[in-house]
Amino acid sequence: MKTQRIQVLGIDPGLASLGWGVVEMDGARLVYKAHGSIHTKPSQPIGERLAWLRDQLLAVINDWQPFEVAMEGLFFSRNVSSALQVAEVRGMLRMALHDRGLTVAEYLPNAVKQAAAGSARAGKGDVQNFVKIVLGLAEIPKPDHAADALAVAICHAFHHSGPIAALSARR
């Protein structure tokens, strides 16, 4: 019986830097495909920055043709203006993905950490090292936002097949 391969696009939304990562679920096995980040200039008006992020992410979607999309949820911290900017990016992303017929699964940062490192309090380095190991990469993906996006994609894949099945397929 042939297994179904599903491309998953993970997104770590941000106005200054938006991380993205693509993994493929091949049965219970995760296969690394690509990652990157999209940057904007703080000197640009916010509308131009949002349009640039949208256009660049749509280009990634055209290149990789994901079947499913997972995005890191918004975590409110003390920096309200930063959280509001991320909320604007997330709204734009939802609309752009909707226009492409893609639905978005959302995972809060603690859920991604729990799935990746076994603890909702795991550090960034723990999560990045997990991404490297699970995807069989020679080094931790850079920049950080792209590694985070891959972690979101992996978290989404775990919700399909379970972490034990995905990890045992890599060993």
C-alpha positions as CSV (number, residue, x, y, z in Angstrom):
1,M,0.0,0.0,0.0
2,K,1.4,3.4,-1.0
3,T,1.6,6.0,1.7
4,Q,0.3,9.5,1.1
5,R,2.8,12.3,1.0
6,I,1.7,15.6,2.4
7,Q,3.6,18.9,2.2
8,V,3.3,21.0,5.3
9,L,4.2,24.7,5.4
10,G,5.1,25.9,8.9
11,I,5.0,29.7,9.5
12,D,6.5,31.8,12.3
13,P,4.8,35.1,11.7
14,G,6.6,38.4,12.3
15,L,6.7,41.8,10.7
16,A,10.4,42.3,10.7
17,S,11.1,38.6,9.9
18,L,8.7,35.9,8.9
19,G,10.1,32.4,9.1
20,W,8.9,29.5,6.9
21,G,9.7,25.8,6.7
22,V,8.4,23.0,4.6
23,V,8.4,19.3,5.6
24,E,6.8,16.4,3.9
25,M,4.9,13.7,5.8
26,D,5.6,10.4,4.1
27,G,3.6,8.0,6.1
28,A,5.1,8.3,9.6
29,R,8.3,9.7,8.3
30,L,9.2,13.4,8.2
31,V,11.3,14.7,5.3
32,Y,12.9,18.1,5.3
33,K,12.2,20.1,2.1
34,A,13.2,23.7,2.6
35,H,13.2,26.7,5.0
36,G,13.9,30.4,4.9
37,S,12.8,33.8,6.1
38,I,11.3,36.9,4.6
39,H,12.5,40.2,6.0
40,T,11.1,43.7,5.8
41,K,12.6,47.1,6.4
42,P,11.5,49.1,9.5
43,S,11.7,52.3,7.4
44,Q,8.9,51.1,5.1
45,P,5.2,51.9,5.7
46,I,3.4,49.0,7.3
47,G,1.2,48.4,4.3
48,E,4.2,47.9,2.1
49,R,5.8,45.6,4.6
50,L,2.6,43.5,4.8
51,A,2.3,43.4,1.0
52,W,5.9,42.3,0.6
53,L,5.4,39.5,3.2
54,R,2.3,38.3,1.4
55,D,3.8,38.3,-2.0
56,Q,7.0,36.5,-0.9
57,L,5.0,33.9,1.1
58,L,2.8,33.3,-1.9
59,A,5.9,32.7,-4.0
60,V,7.0,30.1,-1.4
61,I,3.5,28.5,-1.7
62,N,3.8,28.4,-5.5
63,D,7.2,26.7,-5.3
64,W,6.3,24.1,-2.7
65,Q,2.6,23.6,-3.1
66,P,1.8,22.7,0.5
67,F,-1.3,20.7,1.3
68,E,-1.5,21.9,4.9
69,V,-0.3,25.1,6.7
70,A,0.5,25.5,10.4
71,M,1.2,28.8,12.0
72,E,2.6,29.7,15.4
73,G,-0.2,31.3,17.5
74,L,0.1,34.8,19.0
75,F,1.6,34.9,22.5
76,F,0.9,38.2,24.3
77,S,3.9,39.5,26.2
78,R,4.6,42.9,27.7
79,N,5.4,44.5,24.4
80,V,1.9,45.3,23.2
81,S,3.0,47.2,20.0
82,S,5.0,44.2,18.9
83,A,2.1,41.9,19.5
84,L,-0.3,44.1,17.6
85,Q,2.1,44.1,14.6
86,V,2.3,40.3,14.6
87,A,-1.5,40.2,14.8
88,E,-1.7,42.3,11.7
89,V,0.7,40.0,9.9
90,R,-1.3,37.0,11.0
91,G,-4.5,38.5,9.7
92,M,-2.9,39.2,6.4
93,L,-1.6,35.7,6.2
94,R,-4.9,34.2,7.0
95,M,-6.5,36.1,4.2
96,A,-3.8,35.3,1.7
97,L,-3.9,31.6,2.6
98,H,-7.7,31.6,2.5
99,D,-7.5,33.1,-1.0
100,R,-5.3,30.1,-2.0
101,G,-7.8,27.6,-0.6
102,L,-5.5,26.7,2.3
103,T,-6.7,26.4,5.9
104,V,-4.4,27.1,8.8
105,A,-3.8,25.0,11.9
106,E,-2.6,27.1,14.8
107,Y,-0.3,26.1,17.6
108,L,0.7,28.2,20.6
109,P,4.4,28.5,21.3
110,N,4.1,26.3,24.4
111,A,2.4,23.5,22.4
112,V,5.2,23.7,19.8
113,K,7.9,23.5,22.6
114,Q,6.0,20.6,24.2
115,A,5.8,18.7,20.9
116,A,9.4,19.4,20.1
117,A,11.3,19.1,23.3
118,G,8.8,17.4,25.7
119,S,8.4,20.5,27.8
120,A,6.4,23.7,27.4
121,R,9.3,25.5,29.1
122,A,12.0,24.3,26.8
123,G,14.5,26.8,25.5
124,K,14.9,27.9,22.0
125,G,18.1,25.9,21.7
126,D,16.4,22.7,22.8
127,V,13.7,23.2,20.1
128,Q,16.2,24.0,17.4
129,N,18.3,21.0,18.2
130,F,15.2,18.8,18.1
131,V,14.4,20.1,14.6
132,K,17.9,19.3,13.5
133,I,17.7,15.7,14.8
134,V,14.2,14.9,13.7
135,L,14.8,16.2,10.2
136,G,18.3,14.6,10.0
137,L,20.0,17.9,9.2
138,A,23.7,18.5,9.6
139,E,23.2,21.7,11.5
140,I,20.5,23.8,13.1
141,P,18.5,25.7,10.5
142,K,19.2,29.4,10.4
143,P,17.8,32.0,11.0
144,D,15.9,31.3,14.2
145,H,12.6,32.2,12.7
146,A,13.0,29.6,10.0
147,A,13.9,26.9,12.6
148,D,10.8,27.9,14.6
149,A,8.7,27.6,11.5
150,L,10.1,24.0,10.9
151,A,9.2,23.2,14.5
152,V,5.6,24.4,13.9
153,A,5.4,22.2,10.8
154,I,6.8,19.2,12.8
155,C,4.3,19.9,15.6
156,H,1.5,19.8,13.0
157,A,2.8,16.6,11.6
158,F,2.8,15.0,15.1
159,H,-0.9,15.8,15.4
160,H,-1.4,13.6,12.4
161,S,0.7,10.6,13.1
162,G,1.9,11.0,16.7
163,P,5.4,11.8,17.9
164,I,6.4,8.2,18.5
165,A,5.7,7.1,15.0
166,A,7.4,10.1,13.5
167,L,10.5,9.7,15.7
168,S,10.9,6.0,15.3
169,A,10.8,6.3,11.5
170,R,13.9,8.6,11.7
171,R,15.9,6.1,13.8
